[in-house]
């Protein structure tokens, strides 16, 4: 009589269970390892900011002029392995913003706020953002709330009620004040505009006596006007046909570093011309809908989603703003 032999190996089901358990343990180990690695990288990025700020303050004290360095190389500041520094310096008010990054991990600090914080310098350079949804408050976080004079709420570019402001052209404006946050050698002014009357010049955004752009009379051009110190030293009328009762996304950039000023309409670059190298700032207010607080060269129509950036946005960034529409 032949007896059955006792089975000593694993069944297929048992082997599959073992494989699954090993896979789960491996996944847990990888997640834990990645978490530890990211925390280590994050700590290193933050440490770079702390060390960079200390070094910048030392260089300022040693300069004899109480000035921060114009570049990180001038201060012999180098990021840790795997990290990247970004340094923005403004010689006009002796201020800086220092950013360190490693992939998606970012920390920054500035001459006004030296404690490291998660994020980027100036939220990608945004100084002020007024979406005009029910009011003229600044949503950038900088508290540059607008003061409305003569303008009334109306339908926004996206069709939302009370999502934009209607300007009559007669002493109607929204004033954002004259904070030093607006004092930038490079800048971008952006707004959605819908004119109802192109018989006269209509200013979109202006920093009185410094920079402004406007719909010219007749709707055949958009004027770009800028100055290095005072007076309109650089002016150019970009030929572009503008119709009444139509929304346009209009963006104006100035780059002192390249000496160029550009105009974009509906995401497309219309003009690229020589511009000023800004060497001084006035104390006049930033105004939307007019050239000054008195309503000079006032716009007639609706304006929505006004923005002020402390750098010249790229064409791709401006196209993205156009594609997403007014907020």
Secondary structure, DSSP 8 states (H G I E B T S, - for coil): --------S--HHHHHHHHHHHHHHHHHHHHHHHHHHHHHHHHHHHHHHHHHHHHHHHHHHHHSS----SSTGGGT----TT-EEEEEEETTTTEEEEEEEETTEEEEEESS--S-EES-THHHHEEEEE--SSS----SSS----EEES-EEE--TTS-TT-EEEEESSS-EEE----GGG--SEEEEEEEEEES--SS-EEEEEETTTEEEEE-TTSSEEEEEE-SSSS--EEEEEE----TT-EEEEEEEEETTTTEEEEEETTEEEEEEE-----------EEESSSSTT-TT--EEEEEEEEEESS---HHHHHHHHHH---
